[in-house]
Amino acid sequence: MRSGVKDIAAGLFSLLAAAAFFCQSGDVEGVGLLYPQLIMGFIASGGVYLVALGLWKRRSGRDEAGDGEAVARTRVAMIAVGSLAYALIIPLLGFYAASVVFLFGSAMALNDTGAGPRKAALSASVLTMIMCLAVWAGFSLLLHVPTPDGLLF
């Protein structure tokens, strides 16, 4: 795939992600909306930049052919399906429980280190614990921003 096309596709995906966050932020108000707005603005500005870069490359003739490396379609599909499932289970499980399931499951499914299942599970557990603690500390302790509650947790 040509680099300009990759840039445009990545930019459009970023804009789509920013739009999805915008649609989900409807019930958040006040100070709690500040951080999501900053994230949405950052993602959207990155998307606009990538689309503009891709269009510039196409118009200027600097749209180079890719390096010949094949796209790991299976991994891309796993990430897309996992992300969609994550977004769908947040209202049921709550943000932190869904994040634990998503992070651990993704780390296990995308593991390609060749390590055994026990070592992969240990690595996935450490990653999950560090990421969830960092997000909890950032949102709850530092920013005092509520995370989505679920029906179960």
N, C-alpha and C positions, 0 to 999 in steps of 0.2 A: 504494500500500500504506500502511496506517495505521502511525503511528510506533510504537505499542505492539507491533504484529506484527513490525515490523522489529527492534525491540529483543529480542524473544523469540527470533526466528530467529537473530540474531547471537549471542545468549547460548548458545543450544543448539549452534550451530556451534563456539563457543569451548570449551564443555564436551566436545564430541566430539573436538576437537583435543587437549585436555588428556588425555583418555582414551587417544587414540592414542599420545601421547608416553609415557604411563604404561606402556602395553603394550610399547613398544619399549625401555623402560629396565630390563628384567628382568635382563640380563646385566651391567649396570654396578653397581659396588659401591664402597664406601669414599668417599673424598673426591671421586672422579669423579661420584658420584651427587648431590652437593650442588647444583651448578648446575642440572642438569635438574629436580631437585625444586623449586627456587625458580621456575624458568620454568613448570613445571606448575602450581604453586600460584598464580602470578600470572595465568596464562591462565584457570584454573578460577575464581578469585575474580572476575575480570572477567566471566566467563560467568554466574556466579550473580548478580552485580550487574545485568547486562543483563536477565536473565530476570525478576528481581524488579522492575526498573524498568518493563518491559513489562507485567507483570501489574498493577502499581500504576496505570499509565496506563489500562489497560482497565477496572479497577474504579472508578477515580475519575472516569471520563468525560473525561479529558484526552487521550484517544487521538485525536490530530488526523490528518486526512487528509494524505497526502503532498503534496509541492509540485508534483505533476503531471509531474515529470521521469521519463521512461521509464527503465526498468532496461535497461542494455546487456547483454542476455542472452548475446550472443555473447562478449563480453569476460569475463563471469562464467564461462561454460562453458570458455573458453580457460584461465583461471586455475585452475579446478578440475581440468581434465584435465592441465594442466602440472604442478600440484602433486602429483597422483597419480603421474604418470610420474616425477617427481623422487624421490618416496619409493621407487618401485620400482627405479630405477637406482642408488640409493646402494649397495646390497649388491654390485652388479656393478662399478661404476666407482670406488667410494669416495666419501667425503663431498666432498672438494674438487673432484675432476673432475666429479662430478654437479652440484655447485653452479655450476661454470663453465658447463656446458651449460644448466642451468636458467635461470640469471640472464641469460645472453646471449640465449638463445632467447626468454625472456619479454619482455625489453626490446625485442627486434626485433619480436616479434609484437604487442605492445601499444603500439608507438610510434604516436602520432597527432599528431606535431608538424608533419607536412607536409614535413619535411626529406627530402632525397634519401636513397637507400639507403646511400651512403658515409658521410654525416654520421650517420645513424641507427646504423650499425655502429660508428662511432668512439665515439659516446655510449654504446652498449651495452657496448663493450669497456672504456671507462673505468669505468662503473658496476660491471661484473663484477670488474675488477681491484681497485677500492677496497673493495668488499664482501668479496671473498674474503681480501684482505690483512687487513682489520679483524677478520674472524672468526678467521683463523689467529692473529693477534696476541693476540686476546682469549682464545681457548681454549688454544692451545699455549703461548704465552709467559707470559701473565699467570696463567691458572688451572691450567695443566698438566693439562688435561682432554683425554683422547684423543677423537678423532673417529672415526666408523666407517670401517674399512678395507673395501676392495672386493676382488673376485676379481682384477681387472686392475691396480689401483693401490693 
